[in-house]
Amino acid sequence: MIPQEQQPQQRINHKEVLFKFDEAVANSRLSWAPTTPIHQTDNGFHFQYRTCPQFLHKPQLPDPESVEHTATSDISNPSSLHITSIPPSHNLILNVYPVLRPSYLLLTTSPTHQQTSSLDLSDVNAAWTALDRLESDGSDDGEQYMMIYNCGRKAGCSRSHKHMQLFPRPLDFVLFPDRSLDEIVRVPYAYSLVRLDPSSFSGTDITSYIFEAYISCLERARTVLGIEDGAHIPHNVVLVHGWMLVIPRRKARVGVTSANAAGMMGMVWVADEEELAEWRKVGGHSILKELGVAV
């Protein structure tokens, strides 16, 4: 049970993390290289494409939803990548295949927790705590972070051990919930958006509110997908300090193209030029419409 009053959490030192990240790159413990973003607007929706060759070497499960629960994790957590523990049930580690520097996995301590299960209250609490600790590192850059969760194969997950991802919000790309109300943004898929004002809450009230709102969003996702009660709901979650977004998913791929939660927001990360060319040829707006529930 999560305590009503949280103890103060130690800040995550950004400079120390970057040193550890760069050391892991130099020692080939994680695969990263700088990428050049390509910006495009398709039918009123904004995209930022990045080509990430390291994805060509990223392990992929043939079908995570068919994997039986196991006591063995398919995500390693060596001390060289471990950043901190977030009690009582999560570890924050460096992502072995990051796009942005640095990127993290927020991993459940038990490998029996599967990526096909929805977030629970402990997951939400850990995610919010991680966002707090990453954004209050004492640096002057004011860097903001986002959390994504890819629930199930159709939502873009590639590992079975339950985990969330955290990484810096790009400074050169505005996510559509943050765009001006005067700007017309044509989102091609159904979604549920919950606005958050952390200053209106105290203690763990905010995480309880987020979790209850998330459950409501899941029920709406179940309805639009036409899924029976008790069945797995493929969906993406995006969480920042100002809002939460839940996106129902119908497909993992359209041809050679695919997207996780970041991709559904327009932050499309591809493995090679072939996939990038397909995104731009078919059109990102049309692809996202197929991956989600078209509106």
C-alpha positions as CSV (number, residue, x, y, z in Angstrom):
1,M,0.0,0.0,0.0
2,I,1.4,3.5,-0.9
3,P,1.7,5.7,2.2
4,Q,-0.5,8.8,2.4
5,E,2.5,11.0,3.0
6,Q,5.6,10.4,0.8
7,Q,9.0,10.9,2.2
8,P,11.2,13.5,0.4
9,Q,13.0,11.8,-2.5
10,Q,16.6,12.4,-3.4
11,R,17.1,14.3,-6.6
12,I,18.7,12.6,-9.6
13,N,21.9,14.4,-10.5
14,H,21.7,15.1,-14.2
15,K,25.4,15.6,-14.6
16,E,26.2,12.3,-13.0
17,V,23.6,10.5,-15.1
18,L,25.1,12.0,-18.3
19,F,28.6,10.9,-17.3
20,K,27.3,7.4,-16.7
21,F,25.4,7.5,-20.0
22,D,28.4,8.6,-22.0
23,E,30.6,6.0,-20.2
24,A,28.1,3.3,-21.1
25,V,28.1,4.4,-24.8
26,A,31.9,4.4,-24.8
27,N,32.0,0.9,-23.4
28,S,29.3,-0.4,-25.7
29,R,26.9,-1.1,-22.9
30,L,24.2,0.9,-24.6
31,S,23.8,2.0,-28.3
32,W,23.3,5.6,-29.0
33,A,24.4,8.2,-31.5
34,P,23.1,11.8,-32.2
35,T,20.3,12.1,-34.6
36,T,19.1,14.9,-36.9
37,P,15.4,15.5,-36.7
38,I,13.3,16.0,-39.8
39,H,10.2,18.1,-39.3
40,Q,7.0,17.7,-41.4
41,T,3.4,18.6,-41.1
42,D,0.9,16.2,-42.7
43,N,-2.8,17.1,-42.8
44,G,-2.6,19.4,-39.8
45,F,-0.6,17.0,-37.6
46,H,3.1,17.7,-36.8
47,F,5.8,15.1,-37.1
48,Q,9.5,14.9,-36.1
49,Y,11.3,12.0,-37.7
50,R,14.6,10.6,-36.4
51,T,16.6,7.7,-38.0
52,C,18.1,5.4,-35.4
53,P,20.3,2.7,-36.8
54,Q,20.7,1.1,-33.4
55,F,17.2,-0.2,-33.7
56,L,18.4,-2.6,-36.3
57,H,20.1,-4.5,-33.5
58,K,17.4,-4.1,-30.9
59,P,15.9,-7.5,-29.8
60,Q,12.3,-8.1,-30.8
61,L,10.0,-10.7,-29.3
62,P,7.9,-12.3,-32.1
63,D,4.8,-11.9,-30.0
64,P,5.1,-10.6,-26.4
65,E,1.4,-11.4,-25.8
66,S,2.0,-15.1,-26.4
67,V,4.9,-15.3,-23.9
68,E,4.1,-17.1,-20.7
69,H,4.8,-15.4,-17.4
70,T,8.3,-16.2,-16.2
71,A,10.5,-15.5,-13.3
72,T,13.3,-14.4,-15.7
73,S,13.4,-10.9,-17.0
74,D,14.1,-10.1,-20.7
75,I,15.5,-6.7,-19.6
76,S,18.9,-6.7,-18.0
77,N,19.6,-4.4,-15.0
78,P,23.4,-4.4,-14.5
79,S,24.9,-1.9,-12.0
80,S,26.5,0.0,-14.9
81,L,23.0,1.0,-16.1
82,H,21.2,1.3,-12.7
83,I,20.4,4.8,-11.7
84,T,18.2,4.5,-8.6
85,S,15.5,2.5,-6.9
86,I,12.0,4.0,-6.6
87,P,10.4,2.2,-3.7
88,P,8.6,0.0,-3.2
89,S,8.4,-1.7,-6.6
90,H,10.5,0.0,-9.4
91,N,14.0,0.6,-10.6
92,L,15.1,3.4,-12.8
93,I,17.8,2.3,-15.3
94,L,19.4,3.6,-18.5
95,N,17.7,2.5,-21.7
96,V,20.0,0.3,-23.8
97,Y,18.6,1.6,-27.1
98,P,17.9,5.3,-26.4
99,V,17.0,7.9,-29.0
100,L,17.3,10.9,-26.7
101,R,20.2,11.5,-24.3
102,P,19.6,10.3,-21.6
103,S,16.7,7.9,-21.7
104,Y,15.5,5.6,-19.0
105,L,13.4,2.5,-18.3
106,L,11.3,2.5,-15.2
107,L,11.3,-1.3,-14.6
108,T,9.1,-3.2,-12.1
109,T,11.3,-5.2,-9.7
110,S,9.3,-8.4,-10.4
111,P,9.7,-9.9,-13.9
112,T,6.3,-11.6,-13.5
113,H,4.7,-8.2,-14.1
114,Q,3.9,-8.2,-17.9
115,Q,3.8,-5.5,-20.5
116,T,0.3,-6.7,-21.5
117,S,-1.1,-5.5,-18.1
118,S,-2.5,-2.1,-17.5
119,L,-0.7,0.3,-15.2
120,D,-1.5,-0.1,-11.5
121,L,-1.3,2.5,-8.7
122,S,2.3,1.6,-7.9
123,D,3.3,2.2,-11.5
124,V,1.6,5.6,-11.6
125,N,3.2,6.5,-8.3
126,A,6.6,5.5,-9.5
127,A,6.2,7.3,-12.8
128,W,5.2,10.6,-11.1
129,T,8.0,10.2,-8.6
130,A,10.5,9.7,-11.4
131,L,9.2,12.8,-13.3
132,D,9.5,14.8,-10.1
133,R,13.1,13.6,-9.4
134,L,14.3,14.1,-12.9
135,E,12.8,17.6,-13.2
136,S,14.2,18.7,-9.8
137,D,17.8,17.7,-10.3
138,G,19.1,21.2,-9.3
139,S,20.3,22.1,-12.8
140,D,19.5,25.4,-14.4
141,D,18.4,24.0,-17.8
142,G,14.8,23.5,-16.7
143,E,14.6,20.3,-18.7
144,Q,11.2,18.6,-18.7
145,Y,10.6,14.9,-19.1
146,M,7.8,12.6,-20.4
147,M,6.8,9.1,-19.6
148,I,5.4,6.7,-22.1
149,Y,3.9,3.2,-21.7
150,N,3.3,0.8,-24.6
151,C,0.8,-1.7,-23.3
152,G,0.9,-4.8,-25.5
153,R,2.2,-5.8,-28.9
154,K,-0.3,-3.7,-30.8
155,A,0.8,-0.6,-28.8
156,G,4.4,-1.0,-29.9
157,C,6.1,-2.9,-27.0
158,S,9.1,-5.2,-27.8
159,R,9.8,-6.6,-24.3
160,S,7.6,-8.6,-22.0
161,H,8.9,-7.4,-18.6
162,K,6.6,-4.5,-17.6
163,H,8.4,-1.2,-17.9
164,M,7.7,2.5,-18.7
165,Q,10.1,4.8,-20.6
166,L,11.2,8.3,-19.6
167,F,13.2,10.8,-21.7
168,P,13.5,14.5,-22.1
169,R,10.7,16.4,-23.9
170,P,12.3,17.7,-27.1
171,L,12.9,21.5,-27.1
172,D,12.3,21.8,-30.9
173,F,9.0,19.9,-31.1
174,V,5.7,20.8,-29.4
175,L,3.4,17.9,-28.5
176,F,-0.2,18.5,-29.6
177,P,-1.7,18.8,-26.1
178,D,0.7,21.7,-25.5
179,R,-0.1,23.6,-28.7
180,S,-2.1,26.9,-28.6
181,L,-5.8,26.6,-28.5
182,D,-5.9,28.9,-31.5
183,E,-3.9,26.4,-33.6
184,I,-5.9,23.8,-35.5
185,V,-4.4,20.3,-34.9
186,R,-6.0,17.4,-36.7
187,V,-5.3,14.4,-34.6
188,P,-6.0,11.3,-36.7
189,Y,-7.0,8.9,-33.9
190,A,-9.2,8.6,-30.9
191,Y,-7.7,9.5,-27.5
192,S,-8.5,10.6,-24.0
193,L,-6.8,13.6,-22.6
194,V,-6.7,14.5,-18.9
195,R,-5.4,17.9,-17.9
196,L,-3.4,18.0,-14.6
197,D,-2.6,20.8,-12.2
198,P,-0.2,19.4,-9.7
199,S,-0.5,22.6,-7.5
200,S,-4.1,21.6,-6.8
201,F,-3.0,18.4,-5.0
202,S,-0.9,17.4,-2.0
203,G,0.9,14.3,-1.1
204,T,-0.2,11.2,-3.0
205,D,-3.6,12.7,-3.9
206,I,-2.2,13.6,-7.4
207,T,-1.2,10.0,-8.2
208,S,-4.5,8.6,-6.9
209,Y,-6.3,11.1,-9.1
210,I,-4.2,10.2,-12.2
211,F,-4.8,6.5,-11.6
212,E,-8.6,6.9,-11.3
213,A,-8.6,9.1,-14.4
214,Y,-6.5,6.4,-16.2
215,I,-9.0,3.7,-15.3
216,S,-11.8,5.8,-16.8
217,C,-9.7,6.4,-20.0
218,L,-9.2,2.6,-20.2
219,E,-12.9,2.0,-20.1
220,R,-13.4,4.5,-23.0
221,A,-10.6,2.7,-24.9
222,R,-12.3,-0.6,-24.3
223,T,-15.5,0.8,-25.7
224,V,-14.0,2.3,-28.9
225,L,-12.0,-0.9,-29.5
226,G,-15.1,-3.1,-28.9
227,I,-13.2,-5.3,-26.4
228,E,-15.1,-7.5,-23.9
229,D,-14.7,-7.0,-20.2
230,G,-11.6,-8.6,-18.7
231,A,-9.7,-8.8,-22.0
232,H,-6.4,-7.1,-22.7
233,I,-6.7,-3.5,-23.9
234,P,-3.8,-2.5,-26.2
235,H,-3.1,1.2,-25.6
236,N,-0.4,3.8,-25.2
237,V,0.0,6.2,-22.2
238,V,1.8,9.5,-22.3
239,L,2.3,11.3,-19.0
240,V,3.9,14.7,-18.3
241,H,3.4,17.1,-15.4
242,G,0.6,19.0,-17.1
243,W,-1.5,16.2,-18.7
244,M,-2.0,12.5,-19.4
245,L,-3.0,11.0,-22.7
246,V,-4.4,7.4,-23.4
247,I,-4.5,6.2,-27.0
248,P,-6.3,3.0,-27.9
249,R,-4.4,0.9,-30.5
250,R,-5.6,-1.4,-33.2
251,K,-2.3,-2.3,-34.9
252,A,1.4,-2.5,-34.2
253,R,2.4,-2.0,-37.8
254,V,1.3,-0.7,-41.2
255,G,3.5,-2.3,-43.8
256,V,7.1,-1.6,-42.7
257,T,6.0,1.3,-40.5
258,S,5.4,1.1,-36.7
259,A,5.0,3.4,-33.8
260,N,5.1,3.3,-30.0
261,A,3.5,6.0,-27.8
262,A,6.1,8.6,-28.9
263,G,5.4,7.8,-32.5
264,M,1.7,8.3,-32.0
265,M,2.5,11.8,-30.7
266,G,4.4,12.5,-33.9
267,M,7.9,11.7,-32.6
268,V,8.6,8.9,-35.1
269,W,11.8,6.9,-34.6
270,V,12.7,4.6,-37.5
271,A,15.5,2.1,-38.0
272,D,16.5,2.9,-41.5
273,E,15.9,5.1,-44.6
274,E,13.5,2.6,-46.1
275,E,11.0,3.0,-43.2
276,L,11.5,6.7,-43.2
277,A,10.7,6.9,-46.9
278,E,7.6,4.8,-46.3
279,W,6.3,7.2,-43.6
280,R,6.8,10.2,-45.8
281,K,5.4,8.5,-48.9
282,V,2.2,7.1,-47.3
283,G,1.9,10.1,-45.0
284,G,2.2,10.0,-41.2
285,H,-1.4,11.2,-40.7
286,S,-2.7,8.2,-42.6
287,I,-0.4,5.7,-40.8
288,L,-1.4,6.9,-37.4
289,K,-5.0,6.7,-38.3
290,E,-4.6,3.0,-39.0
291,L,-2.4,2.3,-36.0
292,G,-5.0,3.8,-33.7
293,V,-8.8,4.2,-34.0
294,A,-9.5,6.5,-36.9
295,V,-11.7,9.6,-36.3
